[in-house]
Amino acid sequence: MGSFANIGIPGLILIIVILLLLFGPSKLPELGKAIGQTLKEFRNSTKEVIDSNQNEKQ
């Protein structure tokens, strides 16, 4: 997430405008939900890998 921290507010607004133009306002809630679920699954799987690595070291 380090690269996303450098975007700032103007960059975030630009990304939102581009998404609105590409997908339209009716698709954005679905897109946001899908992105949120993907990030949640990614975090969970990353946590599992880290936990298993720590258990192997012990």
Secondary structure, DSSP 4 states (H G I P E B T S, - for coil): -TTGGGSHHHHHHHHHHHHHHHH-TTTHHHHHHHHHHHHHHHHHHHHHHHHHHHHHH-
